[in-house]
């Protein structure tokens, strides 16, 4: 089955673009999948901001889409998918949702597993669709309908939430990720069959 065929059967994800030099298509895909979108909340960390976030921010602004950036752990500290970050993203998003034209607001994750899951969970709890720009081949769950989050009681749980409406995975961007992250993704995919 091709990606196009898979997407045609998906309930949440309507666009999945993977290839070389596709980062420039982010504004086009955002406008196509979120008609009338006027603002995007770009969520990244310092590494993913450098890898793709800054470029996405510029591309969207040139396309006439206002951007709000939120950098998780701006000092560069390593972090895990803890629920406190979901709350942080929701607080920033709620400040945008309370403005005029809030229905034209799109959360946009720029990252891999952790950032995607955090934004996916926050968007799901807010009841708004979101988009992801993948920065590494470190996970197989970009389009899953759940997010693995460490709950407030310290237990890692899978929170049910919708998959992204759109995914853009630029191979050139993903190749800039540390090489061991691709091994993580391969192991994640390989583990699914025996674990199931």
C-alpha positions in Angstrom: 0.0 0.0 0.0 1.3 3.5 -0.9 1.3 6.4 1.5 -1.4 8.0 -0.6 -3.6 4.9 -0.4 -3.1 4.7 3.4 -4.0 8.4 3.8 -7.1 7.8 1.7 -8.3 5.3 4.4 -7.2 7.4 7.4 -9.8 9.2 9.5 -7.5 11.9 11.0 -4.5 12.4 8.7 -5.4 13.9 5.3 -1.9 14.7 4.0 1.4 13.0 4.4 4.3 14.4 2.3 7.7 12.7 2.6 10.6 13.5 0.3 13.6 15.6 -0.5 13.2 19.4 -0.4 9.5 19.3 0.7 9.9 21.7 3.7 9.0 24.6 1.4 5.6 23.0 0.9 4.6 23.5 4.6 2.6 26.8 3.9 0.8 25.2 1.0 -0.2 22.1 2.9 -1.2 24.1 6.0 -3.5 26.3 3.8 -4.9 23.3 2.0 -5.6 21.2 5.2 -6.6 24.1 7.4 -8.6 26.4 5.1 -8.6 30.0 6.2 -5.8 29.5 8.7 -4.4 32.8 9.9 -2.1 31.8 12.7 0.2 28.9 13.6 1.6 28.0 17.0 5.0 26.5 16.3 6.2 24.2 19.1 9.8 23.1 19.0 12.9 22.7 21.2 16.2 24.5 20.6 17.5 21.6 18.4 14.4 21.2 16.3 14.0 25.0 16.0 17.4 25.1 14.4 16.8 22.0 12.2 13.5 23.2 10.8 11.5 25.5 13.0 13.1 28.7 12.0 12.7 27.9 8.3 9.0 26.9 8.9 8.5 30.2 10.8 9.9 32.2 7.9 8.0 30.2 5.2 4.7 30.7 7.0 5.3 34.5 7.5 6.1 34.9 3.8 2.9 33.1 3.0 0.9 35.5 5.1 0.3 33.2 8.1 1.0 34.8 11.5 3.2 32.7 13.8 3.6 32.3 17.5 6.7 30.3 18.6 7.0 28.2 21.8 10.3 26.7 22.5 10.3 23.9 25.1 13.2 23.9 27.5 14.8 27.0 25.7 18.0 26.5 27.7 18.6 23.2 25.8 18.0 20.8 28.7 17.0 17.3 27.7 13.4 16.5 28.4 10.8 13.7 28.3 7.2 13.6 27.3 5.8 14.7 30.7 2.3 16.0 31.1 3.6 19.3 32.5 4.7 20.2 28.9 1.2 19.3 27.6 -0.2 21.8 30.1 2.4 24.4 29.1 1.5 24.0 25.4 -2.2 24.2 26.3 -1.7 27.5 28.2 0.1 29.1 25.2 -2.6 27.7 22.9 -5.4 28.9 25.1 -4.0 32.4 25.0 -4.2 32.2 21.2 -7.6 30.6 21.2 -9.1 33.4 23.2 -8.2 35.9 20.4 -10.4 36.9 17.5 -10.3 34.3 14.6 -9.4 31.6 17.1 -10.9 29.0 14.8 -8.1 29.8 12.3 -5.4 28.8 14.7 -3.2 25.7 14.0 -0.8 24.0 16.5 2.3 22.9 14.5 4.8 20.5 16.1 8.3 20.7 14.8 10.2 17.7 16.1 10.1 13.9 16.5 8.5 11.6 19.0 8.5 13.7 22.2 7.4 17.0 20.6 4.8 15.3 18.3 3.3 13.4 21.3 3.1 16.5 23.5 1.5 18.7 20.8 -0.8 15.8 19.7 -2.0 15.4 23.3 -2.4 19.1 23.9 -4.3 19.6 20.5 -6.5 16.6 21.3 -7.5 18.0 24.7 -8.2 21.3 23.2 -10.3 19.7 20.4 -8.3 21.3 17.6 -6.5 19.5 14.7 -2.7 19.9 14.4 0.1 19.5 11.9 3.6 18.0 12.4 6.9 18.7 10.6 9.1 15.6 11.3 12.8 16.2 12.1 14.0 12.7 12.7 13.2 9.0 11.8 13.4 8.1 15.5 9.8 6.9 15.9 7.1 5.1 14.0 4.2 6.9 15.7 3.9 10.3 13.9 0.5 9.4 12.6 -0.7 7.2 15.5 -3.9 8.2 17.4 -2.3 8.1 20.8 0.4 9.9 22.7 2.8 8.3 25.2 3.0 10.8 28.1 4.3 10.5 31.6 1.2 11.4 33.6 1.2 13.7 36.6 1.4 10.6 38.9 4.7 9.6 37.2 3.4 6.7 35.1 3.8 6.6 31.4 0.4 6.2 29.8 -1.0 6.3 26.3 -3.4 9.2 26.0 -6.0 8.7 23.2 -6.0 11.7 20.9 -6.4 12.3 17.1 -3.5 11.8 14.8 -2.2 14.9 13.0 -4.2 16.3 10.1 -1.0 16.8 8.1 2.6 15.5 8.2 5.6 16.9 6.3 8.8 14.9 6.5 11.7 16.5 4.6 14.4 13.8 4.2 17.1 16.5 4.0 16.0 17.8 7.5 15.8 14.3 8.9 19.3 13.5 7.7 20.6 16.3 10.0 19.4 14.4 13.1 21.9 12.4 15.1 22.4 9.0 13.3 21.5 7.0 16.4 17.9 8.4 16.2 17.3 6.5 13.0 18.4 3.3 14.9 15.8 4.2 17.5 13.1 4.4 14.8 14.1 1.1 13.3 14.0 -0.5 16.8 10.6 1.1 17.5 9.2 -0.3 14.3 10.9 -3.8 14.7 9.6 -4.1 18.3 5.9 -3.7 17.4 5.4 -7.2 15.9 6.9 -9.3 18.7 5.5 -7.0 21.4 2.0 -7.3 19.9 
